[in-house]
Amino acid sequence: MTTDGIEAVFLETHNWGRMAKFLQGLGFTVDFETDHNSGQFRNGEGAYVFVAEVPPTQQTSTRLVLKVASPEVRPGDGVEVRTDFEPTHYGTREMTVHDPDGRVWSLQAPGEE
């Protein structure tokens, strides 16, 4: 399997406003905000950062998203698939895998054309 680098970092937060201000203080600009305390940030040509607010009772998480060319791509030996490629509400297809320490990673492919 070949990935095309890091596509995005997904961050969960308990305070959307404070996290947005923090990222902007590091030079990120807002690509877009939603009406439910989430949004996307960029800083240059690299990976984007997507932030979503979760309830204070929920533990926050961080997830790296790797770009792949196609949902037909399959991980090699040593990669535990958690979910196969599924359509997302934002127009891509996404697979999740576990690394050896149990962290969740996402593989993001273009949506169906």
VENWO-V976842 format. One record per backbone hydrogen bond with DSSP energy under -0.5 kcal/mol. NH is the residue of the N-H (numbers start at 0). CO is the residue of the C=O. If there is no record, write none. Layout:
BEGIN
NH_CO + NH_CO
END
This chain:
BEGIN
3_66 + 6_4 + 6_64 + 7_64 + 8_47 + 9_62 + 10_8 + 10_49 + 11_60 + 12_51 + 18_14 + 19_15 + 20_16 + 21_17 + 22_18 + 23_19 + 24_20 + 25_21 + 25_22 + 26_23 + 27_22 + 28_41 + 30_28 + 30_39 + 31_39 + 33_37 + 38_50 + 39_31 + 40_48 + 41_28 + 45_42 + 47_6 + 48_40 + 49_8 + 50_38 + 50_48 + 51_10 + 52_36 + 53_12 + 57_54 + 62_9 + 64_7 + 65_63 + 65_105 + 66_4 + 67_107 + 72_69 + 78_75 + 79_77 + 79_97 + 80_78 + 81_95 + 82_95 + 85_93 + 87_91 + 90_87 + 92_108 + 93_85 + 94_106 + 95_82 + 96_104 + 97_79 + 98_102 + 101_98 + 104_96 + 105_63 + 106_94 + 107_65 + 108_92 + 108_106 + 110_90
END
